[in-house]
Amino acid sequence: MKPFAIPVVAAPDFPAADTDLQYAPLPPLETFAMPIPQPTSAEAGAAAADLVGQLLEPMRRHAAADDSWRLDLSGVDAEVLTLVNQALGEGDVSILVAASGGEPGLRIQETAFTGLWRVRSFSADEALVHDELEIAGIPAAVRARAARDSTDDFAIGELPPGLMNAPALLFELASQLAQRSDDAPPHIINLTLLPMQPADLQVIDAWLGEGPVRMLSRGFGNCRITASRLRNLWRVQYFNSMETRILDTIEVTDMPSVALATPEDIADSAERLVELIDWLHDE
């Protein structure tokens, strides 16, 4: 191998140390804060601790993204349930699943403990039908309803003239859907990097349609995850704190990875849960 000559260049001129540089403000860093419940009695605190304690061993055993364990909250005393609500708090992820096939709609909220979800179903007249806690990467009903209440009809049909990248993109997505297997890795198209006319985006939006699941993940800005009308096809969009869209992707996958709590997340939540149980017993 020939030796590579490294050219010697003069050092660049840097600003003087006292130059008043202006930086864009950074968003605040979100860190975990233990919810602080307020027991109204020692008995309520002990009952809440016992209920929360039932979650600990299943959280420690959780090992795979599709594992799921549920705790029915029906019949829990109202005072104890209020205390449990305070103790578990609210996390960054909210999910809405549309009612269909005679099944009620779902409102799902991640608790302050990643991978622990509050899953509630409501009737058409807004009456609470069922209430439970679920330990999972994502609640099982989200996967099931997203797959069931969608279609495999990915025919493209006739497209209007004058489009830019929409035709090639739609044919690529249709091909990926047609040949997708259960163990296939995600196929992601970044719309942000592609030149698009408004007509292209209109055609893409119309072809994707609306599916049964909508998610919002809050953190540094917002991540909005929406199921399309097509099975295994999702729209994932990121917005900064000023609500400006900074990334727009389409994912061919059964569930976008950004929506999932990992087994490591859940193991970490289990350790935090120990602190909460000890606190409830001490109050």
Residue pairs with C-beta under 8 A, 6 or more apart in sequence:
15 21
27 220
27 221
27 241
30 92
30 219
30 220
32 112
32 272
33 112
34 112
34 272
34 275
34 276
34 279
35 86
35 87
35 88
35 89
35 112
35 276
36 86
37 45
37 48
37 83
37 84
37 86
37 87
37 279
37 280
37 283
38 83
38 86
39 45
39 48
39 83
39 280
39 283
40 79
40 83
41 79
42 283
44 77
44 79
44 80
44 83
45 83
45 280
45 281
45 283
46 280
46 281
47 77
47 80
47 83
48 80
48 83
48 84
48 87
48 280
49 277
49 280
49 281
51 71
51 76
51 80
51 84
52 84
52 87
52 88
52 273
52 276
52 277
52 280
53 277
54 71
55 71
55 116
55 133
55 135
55 273
56 270
56 273
56 274
56 277
58 69
58 135
59 115
59 116
59 135
59 266
59 267
59 269
59 270
59 273
60 267
60 270
62 69
62 115
62 135
62 136
62 263
62 266
62 267
63 263
64 137
64 263
65 137
65 138
65 260
65 262
65 263
66 136
66 137
66 140
66 143
67 135
67 136
67 137
67 263
68 134
68 135
68 136
68 139
68 140
69 134
69 135
69 136
70 119
70 132
70 133
70 134
70 135
71 132
71 133
71 134
72 130
72 131
72 132
73 81
73 84
73 131
73 132
73 133
74 130
74 131
74 132
76 84
83 280
87 276
87 280
88 111
88 112
88 113
88 116
88 118
88 133
89 111
89 112
90 109
90 110
90 111
90 112
91 109
91 110
91 111
91 112
91 113
91 114
92 110
92 217
92 218
92 219
93 109
93 110
93 215
93 216
93 217
93 218
93 259
94 107
94 108
94 109
94 110
94 215
94 216
95 106
95 107
95 108
95 109
95 138
95 139
95 142
95 213
95 214
95 215
95 216
96 105
96 106
96 107
96 108
96 213
96 214
96 215
97 105
97 106
97 108
97 141
97 142
97 145
97 212
97 213
98 105
98 145
98 149
98 212
98 213
99 105
99 124
100 145
100 149
100 212
101 148
101 149
103 121
103 145
104 121
104 122
104 123
104 124
104 129
104 130
105 121
105 122
106 119
106 120
106 121
106 122
106 139
106 141
106 142
106 145
107 120
107 121
107 122
108 117
108 118
108 119
108 120
108 139
108 142
109 117
109 118
110 116
110 117
110 118
110 261
111 117
111 118
111 133
113 269
113 272
113 273
114 261
114 265
114 266
114 268
114 269
115 135
115 136
115 137
115 261
115 262
115 265
115 266
115 269
116 133
116 134
116 135
116 266
116 269
116 273
117 133
117 134
117 135
117 136
117 138
117 139
118 131
118 132
118 133
119 130
119 131
119 132
119 133
119 134
119 139
119 141
120 128
120 130
120 131
120 132
121 128
121 129
121 130
122 128
122 129
123 129
134 140
135 266
136 261
137 260
137 261
137 262
137 263
137 266
138 255
138 259
138 260
138 261
142 213
142 255
143 254
143 255
145 212
145 213
146 211
146 212
146 213
146 227
146 231
146 254
146 255
147 231
147 232
147 254
149 211
149 212
150 211
150 212
150 227
150 228
150 229
150 230
150 231
150 232
150 233
151 229
151 230
151 231
152 177
152 230
152 231
153 230
154 173
154 174
154 177
154 178
154 230
154 233
155 174
156 170
156 171
156 174
156 207
159 166
159 167
159 170
159 203
160 199
160 203
162 197
162 199
163 197
163 199
163 200
163 203
164 195
164 196
164 197
164 200
165 194
165 195
165 196
165 200
166 196
166 199
166 200
166 201
166 203
166 204
169 189
169 191
169 194
169 204
169 250
170 203
170 204
170 207
172 189
173 189
173 233
173 250
173 252
176 187
176 252
177 230
177 231
177 232
177 233
177 252
180 187
180 232
180 252
182 254
186 251
186 252
186 253
186 256
186 257
187 251
187 252
187 253
188 249
188 250
188 251
188 252
189 249
189 250
189 251
190 247
190 248
190 249
191 201
191 204
191 248
191 249
191 250
192 246
192 247
192 248
192 249
204 250
208 228
208 229
208 230
208 233
208 235
208 250
209 228
209 229
209 230
210 226
210 227
210 228
210 229
211 226
211 227
211 228
211 229
211 230
212 227
213 225
213 226
213 227
214 224
214 225
214 226
214 227
215 224
215 225
215 226
215 259
216 222
216 223
216 224
216 225
217 223
217 224
217 225
217 258
217 259
220 240
220 241
221 238
221 239
221 240
221 241
221 243
221 246
222 238
222 239
222 243
223 236
223 237
223 238
223 239
223 258
224 235
224 236
224 237
224 238
224 239
225 234
225 235
225 236
225 256
225 258
225 259
226 234
226 235
226 236
226 237
227 233
227 234
228 234
228 235
232 252
232 253
232 254
233 250
233 251
233 252
234 250
234 251
234 253
234 255
234 256
235 248
235 249
235 250
235 251
236 247
236 248
236 249
236 250
236 251
236 256
236 258
237 245
237 247
237 248
237 249
238 245
238 246
238 247
238 248
239 245
239 246
240 246
